[in-house]
Amino acid sequence: MPALITWWTQDVVHLAPHSFEDAVVAAGSDLLARWNEPQRRYHRTTHLVEMFWALEELEDAGEIDVDSAALARVAAWFHDAVYDPGAGAGANEADSALLAGTVLRELELDDDQIATVVRLVLMTVDHADGECDDGPIDRAFHDADLWILSADDERFDDYCSDVRAEYAAVPGAAYRAARAQILRGFAAREQLYRTDYARSQWEPRARANLDRELDRLAAPDIDGA
């Protein structure tokens, strides 16, 4: 069994001990297949695993407890489970949230757990600025999904290239303008991250990475266009 399916199974069984393991494994296998679809370059299993690592780091720092970390990892599986680069704004997240609700009900998670996963998935539509009022799991999930902004230079540059590859059909000038608008929105925030740990440990590098990528996007010869 692939390690990712083992991790998924452990988390689901931890949250819903009465789930049938065969059904849990089948659901995880379907999710893993989705994360390996050919149109993906950044939104692949590497991003999923990096979210798991980020959540573990936040758990070790005391930002999230064991049960919430397990539920956040389940939400991570679903947050990009439906991914079409050509979909309209919010469509992938809405479809992923619907999938989460359907699958997790079949696996016998309780209503509160399912509602939390759906909320977390929908939160990734725009990672809206401002304080998160719903608690530690929301803040930790928000920060884990944006961990990539704080990666080392090589990983961050690969991330930028992979995102561009997912939108290869978009002409260079249009891509640069749209991508720069998104990243400027993050750069303009008083605080990029919502947990104290991420603000102190991840944010300085994230801001440096954003500045570097915005400079690249402003260069007229990027993509040769």
N, C-alpha and C positions, 0 to 999 in steps of 0.2 A: 504494500500500500504506500503511495507517495506520502512523504513527510507532511505536506500541506494538508492532505486528507486526514492524517492522524491528528494533527493539531485541531482541525475543524471538528472532528468527532469528539475529541476530549472536551472542547469548549461547549459544544451543544449538549453532550451528556452531563456535563457539570451543571448547566443551566436547566436542563429538562431531563432528569434521571430516568424518567419512564419512556423516553423516546426509544423506538425500535432502531437498533444500531444499523441494520441493513438499510433502512430508510434514510438515516443520517448520512451514511456513506454514499448512497446514491445521490442525495441532494448535494453533497460536497463534490462529488465527481462531476455533476452538471455545472456547478459553479466554477470548478477548475477549468473545464472545457471552455467556458465563457471567457475566463481570464487569459486564455491562450488563443483567442481568435486572431486571424491574420491581419485585421485592420489596426490592431493595437501595436504601438511602439513604446509609449510611456506607460499606458494604463494596462500593464501586464503584471505577472506575478511578482516581479521585482518590486514594484510599487506596493503591492500587498504586503510582502514580507517586510519592507521598510516601515510600513505602518505598524506591523506587529512589534518590530524592534523599538520604534518610538513609544508605543504604548507601554512596553516593558520598562523602558527608561523612565517614563512618567510614573509608572507603578512603583518602581524602586525609589523614586524621589518622594513618594507619599502623596502624589497628586490624585491618585485613583486607587481604589481597593481591588482585591482579587476578583470579586464577583463582577464589578463594573468593567474591569479589564477584559474578562471573558466575553461579556456582552458587547463591548466595543470592538473586539476582534471579529465577532460574528457580524456586526454592522459593517466592518471593513470589507468582509467578503461580498457584501451586497452593494456597497456604495457605488461601485462602477461595474456591477454585474451586467448591466445593459449598457453598451457603449458603441455608439455610432457617431463618428466625428461630424457627419453631415446633419445630425438631428438638430431641431430647433432648441433654443435656450430652455433649459430645465426639463426637456423631454426625457433624456437618459435617466436623470435622477428620479423623475416621476415613475418611469417604467421600472426602475430598479427597486423603488420603494414598494410598488405593487407586487413585484416578484417576492420581495422579502416577506411581506404580509402573508402571501399565499403559502410559501414554503415553510415558514416558521409556525404557522397554525397547524400544518400537517405534521410537524415535528413535535407538537405539543408544548411549545413554549407558552408561558402565560400571557395574558392580554397586556399587562404592563411592560413586560420584556419586549413584546412585538411592537408596541407603541413607541418604545424608546428607540429601537432599531430603525423604524420608519422615520422617526423625527431626525435621527442622526444622518440618515441617507439624504433626506430632503435638505438638511442644513448645508450640504456640500454644493448646492446649486450656485451660491455666490459667496459662501463663507462670510456672511454679512458682518459688517463692522459693529462695534459696540459691545457692551457687556452681555455675557450669556447668563440668563436668569435661571437656567434649568439644572445647574449643578455640575459637579466635577466631571461626570462622564462626558457631558457636552463640550466642556472646555478641553478635556484631554483629547477627545476625538477630533475636534477642530484643529488642534495643534499637531496631532500625529499626521493628519492628512497633508498639512503644510510643512511637515518636517523637511521635505525635499528642498525648500528654499534655503535651508541652512546647511546643506550638504557641502562636502569639500569641493574644491574647484572642478576637479575632473568629473565627479558625479553630477554636479549641477550643470556643467556644460553638456554632458550626455543627455540629461533631462531636457534641456532646451532644444537640443537637436532632435530628440525623440518626439517632443510635442510638435515641432515643425513638420516632421515626417508624417504625423497623423493628419496634418492639415495640408498635405502636399498639393491638393487640388486648388488651394487658395493662392492666388497670385501673390508675389513677394510683397509688393507695396501694401496691399490690403491686409496681408497677414501681419506685417510689421506694425501697422497702425492699430489693429485690433488687439494684438498681443501687448503692445506698449500701453494701451489704455488700461488693460487688466492689471499689468504689473505696476503701473503708476498708482493705481488705486490702492494696492497693498503698500507701496512705498510711502504713500501719503498718510497712512494711519499712524496715530500716536503710538500704538502698540500693535505689532503683527500677531503676537501670540497671546493666549488668554490665561495660561497657567504661569505661576510665578517661576517655575523651573525653566520652562521654554523661553520666557522673557529674558532670563539671566544667562542661560546657556546656549540658546540657539539664535536669538534675535540679532546679535551683532554680525555674525557671519551671514545671516539671511539678508540683512540690509546691504552688506557689501556685494553679495551676489546679485541682488536686484539692481543695484546701481550699475554693475558691470554689464548685465544683460540689456538694460535700457540703453546704455551707450552703444552696444552692438546693434540693437534694433534701429537706432538713429542713423547708423552708417548707411550711406546711399547704395553701396555695392553689395550688401548682404543678399544672398540668394542669386547674385548676378542680376538683380532687377531693380 
